[in-house]
Amino acid sequence: MPTASPRNAPNPNGPVAVGYDGSEPAQLAVRWAAGYAAATNRRLKVIHAWVWPVFTKNLGPVKGVEGSGLRHAAEATLQEGLDLARSVAAEVETAAAARREGAGPEAAEPEAAEGRAHPLEIDGVIEPGLPGQVLRAAAEGASVLAVGHRGMGRFLGQLVGSACLDLAVHAPCPLMVVRYPNRPGQPVAAGIDDKPRRDQVVAEAASLASALNVPLQLIHVAGDQHHATHGRHAPLHGKELLDQAVELARSLAPDVPVEGILLESHPVQKELLTAAAQADVLVLGAHHREGHPGSTVSSALERALCNLLITR
């Protein structure tokens, strides 16, 4: 009998989850999530964290004012996110239909998306609570959770910004922090180090590059090796470590062009973020220490010039 998966184990074939609060960063996150879900034939789950019940009980409509009240506003926000997701999914499917017919997107009829064998399934959910708490719970069983890097306005912006740091540690699946619009054709980059999660980073990066049909760059910034141990069980370093990661990526995604990039400058975080600045997505592994995702992930959350995927 197969053993049951842990409650928080990521589900590679699960739905794509995305948080939506109406802000511009959240709109970018929905656009990314809807496009990725359509490209990979996964269900999309749009999640709205309704924060106001945490702070007030006055949630109903104002007497005599139709369409008022915080509950109504939350429902309208979620509907906005769902409408945006459906629009993006239709665009993706129209473009795919045009490619199948050998014509440009302008020659395809909008109805082409309706002929999809398995139409993209999109669900929406509203849950009361702070963004980090709501998104953690709602993303159980998801293959990836996408969020914007900040929220709407000063108050919600701070809540969502802190939620990104919290989710980098506690999300039940890989976390995609969307900062910029999609950069078609630009590579997926991955930061490769000597930590135990290295193979998982390579696997996630190879899978994403394959799904997006773009090249993969594996970047290793070599550290101080003066105290490196030797022998059969010594950890890999430098070119040897990078070569092994490249070999693994090519075995997992044979159709993806894979490039290994070895850097030796310091500081590590600065060199890595500079090398990945033109990528579409940078994939990193979170190294949990006392509720902290690690210095590289923290630096990337603040300063990355591309979108960021944090593996579990």
N, C-alpha and C positions, 0 to 999 in steps of 0.2 A: 504494500500500500504506500503511495507517495506521501511524504511528509508535508504537513501544512506549511505554507509560507508565513514568515513573520508578518505581523500586522502592518508594519511600516515598510515592508519590502517593496521596491519599485516594481511596476508591472510593465515590461517593455512593450507589450501589446495593448496597454490600457489607453484610455482616452487622453486627449490633450486638454489640460485645464488652463484657464486663464482668468486672472483677476481683473475686474473692470470697475472703475469709480467715476468715469466720465472725463477724466483728465486727458491731456494730449499724450503723455507717456502711456497711459492705459489704452488709448486708441491704437498706438503703435504695437502694444503687446497683443491686442486682439487681432490686428492685421497679421502679425507674425504667426500667431497660434492658428488662425483660420487657414492661412496659406499652407502651414505645415500639416495640419490635420487633413486638408484636402489632398495634399501631395502624397500622404502616407496612408490614406483611407482609414483614418481613425475618427472616432467620435469626438466632438468638441464640447467642452463644458465651460460655460461662461459663469463666473462667480462674482456676486456683488456682496461685499462685507458691509452690512448696515450698521454703522457705528453709533447712530443716535440713541438707540435704546440703552446704551451704556451710560449715557449722560442725562437723559430726560425721559419722563413718562408721557409727555405731551406729543404723541405721535399721530393722532388722528387728524381729520380735516377740520379746518376752521368753519364754524357754523355759518351756513349760507354762502360759502365760497367753494364752488365746484372745482374739483381737481387739486385741492390744497392738502396740506399735511405731509409729514415726513415719510409716512409709509408710501403714499402716492409718489413722492419724489424718488424714493428708492426703486419702486417698480418701473418708473419712467427711465431711470438710469440703466437698469438691467435691460429693458427693452431696446434702448439705444445701442447697447453692446451687442445684443442678439442681431439687430438689424445690420450693424456694421459687419459682423461675422458672416452673415448670409450673403451680403454684398461681395465681400472678398472671396468667399467660396465660389460664388457664381463667376467672378472674374477669372479665377484660377481654372475653373472647368471650361469656360469659353476659350481661354488660351490653349488649353490642352486639346480641345476638340479641333481648334484651328491647326495645331501642329499635326494632329492625326490625319487631317485632310490635306496637309501640305500647303495651307494658305496662311496668310498673316492674320493676326488677331482682329484687324479691322474688317476682314472678309467674313468672319464667323458671325453667325446669328446668336443673339443672347439666349435663344431657346436651346442652344446646343448643350448647355449645362444640365437641362432637364432630362436629357437622354442618358445621363450617367447611370451605369449599371447599379452602382450602390451610392445613392445620393448622400451627401454629407449630413450626418445626424448632429444636430446642435441642440443642446439642453441649456437651460438657465436656472440658477438657484440664488436665492437671497437668504443669507443667514445673519442674524444679529451678532455683533461682537467686533472686536478689534481686528484689523486686516490680517495680522500674522496668525492669530488663533483660528479665524474662519478659513483662511486659505490652507492652513496645515490640515485641518479636518476634511475639507471639501476635496482636497487633492489626493486623498487615500486611494490607492489603486490606479493612479494616473501614470502615464509614461513620462510626462514632463509637465511642469507648472510654469507658465509664463506670467511675468508681472512687469509693469513699468517701473522705472527706477525711482520715481517720486509720484506724489498724488496731486490732487487739485487744491490749490491755495496753500497758505502757510500751515494751517492746522493739519489738513489731510496729507499735505506733502510730507510733513514730519512723520506722521503715522506710517505712511507707506515706505518712506525712506528707512525707518527703523525696522519695518517688517522685512525688508530685503535682507538686512543683516541677520535677523532672527531666522528667516527661511533658509539662508545659506547654511545654517547649522541644523535646523530641525525639519526642513521639508521632507515629506515621505518619498520624494522622487527627485530626479534632476530638476534644477531651477534655472529657467531662462530669464535673465534680466535684460529687457529690451530697452535700449537707449537711443537707437537710431533706426531709420527706415532700412528695409532690406537692401543689400548691395548685390544685385544680381551678378553672378559670375565671379565674385570675389571669394577667396578661399575660406574654409574653416581652419582656424589655427588652434593648436593645443599646447599648453605648457607642460612639459615632461620633466619630472624630477625623480629622485630616488626613493620616494615614499611608496608604501605598499599599495596605494590606490592607483599607481601609474597605469597598470593594464586596463583598469576600468575607464580611466580618462581616454586612453587610446581607443577603446571599444566605442565609447559614446561619440568621440570625435569622428571616427570612421563611419559610424552609422549615420550621423548627421550629414557629413559630406556626401555620402551616397544618396541620401534622401533628397538633398538640395542639388545634386548633380554638379558639384564643384570640387576643385582640388583640395587636398589636405596638407597643411604645413605642421610638422611637429617641431617645436622649438624647445631646446634645452640650453639653459644658461648654466655653464659649469661652475661649480663652487670650489671652495678651498679643499684640495685633495692631499694636503701635506700629511694629514693624519689618517689617510685611508688605510683600511685593513687589507690584508692580502690572503690568498688561499682560495680554495674551491668555493667557499661560502661567503666570500667577500662581496659587498654590494657593488653593483655596476656603477661606473662613472663615465662622464664625458662621452666620447664618440661611441664606445661600446654600448653604453646605455641607450643612446639615441638610435644606433643601428638596430638594436633589438626591438625598439618601439616601432621603427619604420617597417621592419619585417612583420611584426604582428599586425600593423594596420593594413599592409598589403594582403595578408592572408585573410583578414576579415572583410575587406572591401576591394576585391581584385580589379574592379573597373574604375577605381578612384586613383588619380595621379597623386602620389605621396612624395613629399619633399622633407628631408630632415635638415634642420638649421641649428648649428652649434655655435653658441656665443660664449665668450669668456669675460666680458666686461661686467662691471658691478656699478650700482647695486642690482641685484637680481630682478626685483619687481620693476624697476625703471626700464631695464633692457628688454624684459619680456613684453611689457606693454607697448614699448616703442616698436618692437619687431612685429607685433600683432595689430598695429594701428590701422592698417588698410584691409584687415580681414573683415568678413561679415560677422563672424562669431569667434570668440576666444573661449575654449573649453579648459576649465581648471578643476582640480580636485580639492575639496574642502578637507582640511586637516583639523579635526575638532580637538580643541584643548580648552577645557573648562568653559564650554559654551561659546567658544570663539572659532570662526572658520579658518583662521590662519592669516598670517600677515599678507600673503600674496593675494588671496581672495579679497581681503579687506581693502587693499590698495586698488585692486581692479574695480571693486564696487564704487569707489570714489572717483577714479581717474581713467578708466578704460575708454578708448576712443572707438570701441566697437561693441556689439552686443556680447553678452557674457553667459555661458552655460556652466553651471556649477554642478558637478557630478556628486552622487551619493556614495 
